[in-house]
């Protein structure tokens, strides 16, 4: 069965009346996969379906809003949650991270200066037998 323009109009009427997409397709005698394929081939139809679904929920949203105004706390919570889902999401522009600081250049260790005999560097006095003699 083909999804003709006449079926398209009937499908949208069912959606506006509150019928789910899959149920509307089944009522009209075709598989929901046909709807998905048609949406894939005709992206503007998805917008029409979304608009029809929004129209279908308007009366319920109005009743929910009225109940919230009359003091129904559950209705107020649901209304606020509904509004927050519909709020546009503003994405912050990507923040460019600064480049990493340059690697510090490794300093060369100070040259080791040997003692007067040239046998032991000054930081190795524990091995110099003369250093032990000087401490005693």
SULJO-V272782 format. One record per helix or strand. SS is the DSSP state (helix for helix, strand for strand). FROM is the first residue (numbers start at 1). TO is the last residue. If there is no record, write none. Layout:
{{SS;FROM;TO} {SS;FROM;TO}}
This chain:
{{helix;5;16} {helix;21;27} {helix;32;41} {helix;43;69} {helix;73;86} {strand;114;114} {strand;121;121} {helix;122;127} {helix;129;135}}
